[in-house]
Amino acid sequence: MSSASNESLYREVARKLRNKIKDGVYPLGSKLPTEVELAEELGVNRVTVNRALATLRAEGWTRTHRGVGTFVRDFMPITRETPRRFSRARREQGGARGAFASELAEQDLSYETRTVVERVRPPQHVADVLGVSAEEISVVMRARYMSVKAPAGRTVPYQIAITYVPLEIAEGTAIEEEDTGIGGLSSRLADLDQTQAELDDTIEVRPPEPEEEFLGLNEDQRVFDIFHIGETRDGRPVKVTTFVIPTHLSKLRYRVQLKD
């Protein structure tokens, strides 16, 4: 068999396994048959199955535990729907602590988070957006390391979200607390008459950086790097957030209302 045929064969096997996961033949969180069993089931050799499984691991469809076996992903990608996710009704739905919590609740998932809140000197590019000094402590930074609690009991690192709010807005308010309450940070800004009326997202797909090891990714996997700016109705930027999310865990959806 030619190398081209081998190439197309393992990709075809990966496609078949991927579809079986999507169709529920191999349920979320379940253990896959062994490579030998899959080779027999699909009528190919074990080397082809091994290459197919390596592809699925890179795509986030499976995970492998040495000496235990290969398991199906714990949950399907979560849709990050902008701008709907930032509406007050959505982010406070059912008492949710923000947009992410509301999105998870729709899939019967929950989360846990580690939050670090500090007054800091912002990076220059953030200072430029917010119109504050990069040489002084001029912002409140909220760094959140968020994981999804999967139905099978595993906790899966999902995103790193680092937010900056001008100190003159956040100082002495709930924005400086670990738990910002129902609706999260955006609702607390609204309470301070800093309601966001316009959002700007710039998205890059890139490999994970060493400082993002919390996400537990390998060099073959990629992340969405979302640079998010929230502005008030008069055009003042009041919040900058960088979201870093593994691409295999999220779908990005944008619905835009045209004005002309």
N, C-alpha and C positions, 0 to 999 in steps of 0.2 A: 504494500500500500504506500502511495506517495506521501511526502510530508504534508502536502496541501490537503490530502484526504484526511490525514490524522488530525490536522488543524480543524477542519470543518466538523469532524466527528465529535471531538470533545466539546466543541461549542454547541453542537446539536444535543449532546447528552446534558449539558448544563441547562439548555433551554427546556428540555423535557422535565428535568428535576425542578426547575424554577416554576414551571406551570403546575406541577403536581403540588407544590407548596401553595401556590395561589388558589388552586382548586380545593385545597383542604385534604388531599390524599395523604399528605404528610402534615399533620396539624402543627400550629404554632407551638413552639416549646418542646416538641416531641423529638425523640431520638431517631435518626435515620437508620435504615438497614446498613450493614457493613459494606465496605467496598466490594468484597467478594459477592455478597448477595445482590448488590446493585448491578454489578457486572453481569451476573447471570440473568437478572430480571430484564436488563436492557440489551443483552446480546452483544456486549463489547468486552474488551479486556480490562483488567484492573487499572492499568496505567491510564487508560482513557478516563475512567471514573475518577481517578485521583486528580487528574488535570481539571476535570469538570468541577469537582468539589473545591479545588483551589480557587477557581473563578467565582464560585458562589460565595466563598468566604470573603474574597476581596469586595464583592458587591454587597456584603452584609446579609445575605440570605441564610447563611449557616454560621455556626461557630464550632470549633473542634476542641475537645478536652483530651489531652494526651492520655492514653490508656483507658479512656472511658468511651469515646466515640464522637460522632458528629451530630449536632442538634440543629433543629430548625430555629430561625429567628424567633424572638419572644413576642413581637407585635409588628403589625404592618406600619409602614411610614405614616407619621402624623402630618396632616395637612395644616400648613401655616398660611392662613388665608388673610391677606391684607387687601383692603383696610378693615374688613369686618371684625377681625380679631381685636382691633383697638377701640371699637365702640364701647361706651360705658356699659350698655346693657349686656353685651357679650362677655366682657371681662369680669362682670360682677354676677353673672348668671349662676344661680344656685349658691350664692355666697362665695364664689371662687375668688382666689387671691390673685387674679390677673388673667391675662389672655391664655397663657400656657396652661394654667390649671383648668380653665374652661374647656380648652381643646382636648385635654386628656379625659375629662369627665365624659365627653361625648363618646369616647371609646371604652368607658368603664375602666379607665386606668387612673392611677394616682402617682404622686411623685414625692421625692424628698429633696431637700436643698440645703446646701451649706452657704451661708451668706457672710461676706466680709464687708463692713461699712467703715469708710475712713474719709477724713478730709485730706486731700492731696493736691499736689501740683499736677495739672493735667498734661498729657502729651501735647505737643505743639499743635498737631492737626485738630485735636479736640478743642483746645483753647481758641484756635482760629474760628471754628464754627460757633462756639458759644460766646465769643467776644469777651473772654476773660484772660487773665495773665497766666502764662505757662511758667513764670518765674516765682510765683507765689502760691500759697495754698488758697486756691480760689474755687474749688469744686468739692462736692461730696461724691465719692465713688462708691458704687454698690457692685461688688463682684459676686455673682451667684453661680454655683456649681450644682447643676440640676440633673437628677436621675429619675428615670421612670421605673415604677414598681410594676413589674410584669405579672400577669395572672399566674404563671408557674412558680412565682416566688422569687425570681431573680430580680436584682436591681441593676438597671442598665444605664450607664452614664449617657446623658442625652445632649446637654448643651452647657456652654459657658457663656454667660451674659454679663458684660461689664458696662455699667451705666454711669454717666457723669451728669450731674445737675449743678448749675451755678450755686455757690455757697450762699449768695445773697437771697436765693429762693429757698434753699433747703435748710439753712441753719436753724436749729431748734425746733424743727418740725418732725412729723412722723417719717419723713423721707430718710432721716438719720437712724431710724429704728430698723432692726433686722426684719421684723414682720410689719409691712406697711398696711396690712389690713385688707378688707374686701375691695377687690378691684385693683389692688397693687399700686405701684408707683404712679401710674397715669391718673388714677382716681384721686390720689393725694395732690397731684399737681392741679387737677381740676378744682379741688377744694380750696386751693390757694389762688384761684382766679387765673390759673395758667393752663387753661384747657388747650390741648393740642388740636389744631384744626387742619394742619397739613403735615404729611409724612413723606420722608424721602429715604428710600432704601437703595444702597449701592451694593451689589452682590458680586462676590468673586468666589470661584471654585479653586481650591488649592490643596496641597498636602498639609497634614497637621504639623504644627510647630512643636519643638521639644517641650515648651512650657505648657502645652495642651495635653500632656500625658494623662490627665484626669479622664479624657475621653476613651483611652484604651485602644487607640487605633494603630494599625500597622502601616508601613510605608506604601502599600498598594491602595490604601483607602484615601478618601478625600473629604473635605469639609466645605460647607457653605460658610463664607465669611460675609456677614451682613452688617454694613455700616448704616445705622438707622438714626435719622434725625427727626425730632418732633418739634414743630413750630406752632406758635399761637396764631390766632387769626390775624394779628397785626404783623406777622412775619418774624417774630422773635424766636430763635432756637432756645428751647428750655431743657432739652434732654438729648444726649447722644448716647447710643448704645451700640456696642459691638457684640453681635451674636455669632458664636461659632458652633455649628451643628453638623454632625456627620451626615453626608449626603444620603446615605442609605436609610437614615432614620426619619427623614422629613421630605415632604413635598411642598414646594412653594407655589402658591396660587395667588394671582393678582386679578382683581376685578376693578376696572376703571370706568368711570362715568365720563363720557366725552361732553365737553361744553360747547363745541361748535361742529 
